[in-house]
Amino acid sequence: MPEIILIQISGEDKPGLTSSLTEVLAGYNIDILDIGQSVIHNQLVLGVLIRLPREAESAPVLKDLMFKGYELGVNVKFKPIESDRYKEWVDAQGKPRHIITLVGNKTTGRLISKVSDIIAENGLNIDFIHRLSGRIPMNGEPAPRHACVEFSARGTPLDPDLMRARILTMATEEQVDIALQEDNAFRRNRRLVAFDMDSTLIQAEVIDELAKAAGSGEVVSRITEAAMRGEIDFKESLRQRLATLKGLDEAVMEDIAKTLPITEGAERLISNLKKFGYKTAIISGGFTYFGKKLQKHLGVDYIYANELEIIDGKLTGNVIGDIVDGPKKAELLTEIAKKEKISLQQVIAVGDGANDLPMLSIAGLGIAFHAKPKVRQDARQSISHFGLDSILYLVGLRDRETD
């Protein structure tokens, strides 16, 4: 078998360095089996796996590479690769890959150690580590809002449920967000993001605000909390809450709409999604009146929610048409995906309540956002400590690529 050698090059990066080194290989008609390069603080690490032709000897090409490295001021090392080790490497190319995304206030050795320990104990091997957040200045200039590191790991977790449990525990203890995704073609080609509205895109439950105006705030708030925790059927809870709004003047809705706080990061997230060609949707158990205003403000493509019945300027305590509950949300998400001619694996769904779980479960990336414990536990991914724009990291976007 032809001789296989790993060339390891390190030193100060400079323009033309890779070109000069590979020019030596070109002169000997060398095949490159693999190549990888990274630069940290202008220090380069370059690895080149080569195969020597049967008729060639290794000494001349290695000698020329050493001399070229000396000229360029970099270190050049060589490591012969045994044929059985090379075969193992080739056979490993079919193994699944996973992306682990760590988002925190800052990156520390403690956090990297804990994440890499979780990866290792589940039998995965880290291939790459990338920083997605911006560089940190040391001259007093503002630092990036978040610190994000992305790990690419190869293999199948020994116990996926245990690994996820360890990730959730660490995220809670360290006040960080960690996402574990399978790295596949769909992950790199998401096309649609669907949001719940209340307590997701806005930091309020609209029905609670309506109830306060109707004088039934405390009663409705208790029912809402129970529904979001999954303790009460959503349809029944909505009927109970709506009944307390009967007779409320519709003018109250305009006043409430003006004061609804938009969730941190929502505007930045959606503006960047639009820039990169994503479609967006609001699929909510809330109300179309408020959803349409939010749709117009944020530039959302689709809006589905419950339509309040109003007669003679007063709320009747009923909705028009079918109630948008958990199963209906999943149904609507499926319809939008079909209309856009995309797979559900290309969809991201974001929500905070138990009634969001059906659509989170069918989406390629389902995210529980600042959710109740039961929802966070049942969803595959969660964001509990940062704003909605941290989702940009989960799709692999770097700070320098976003506004």
Secondary structure, DSSP 4 states (H G I P E B T S, - for coil): ---EEEEEEEEE--TTHHHHHHHHHHHTTPEEEEEEEEEETTEEEEEEEEE--TT--HHHHHHHHHHHHHHHT-EEEEEE--HHHHHHHHHGGGS-EEEEEEEESS--HHHHHHHHHHHHHTT-EEEEEEE-SPP--SSSPPPPS-EEEEEEEES--S-HHHHHHHHHHHHHHHT-EEEEEE-STTTT---EEEE-TBTTTBSS-HHHHHHHHHT-HHHHHHHHHHHHTTSS-HHHHHHHHHHTTTT-BTHHHHHHHHHPPBPTTHHHHHHHHHHTT-EEEEEEEEEHHHHHHHHHHHT-SEEEEEEEEEETTEEEEEEESS---HHHHHHHHHHHHHHTT--GGGEEEEE-SGGGHHHHHHSSEEEEES--HHHHHHSSEEE-SS-GGGHHHHTT--GGG--
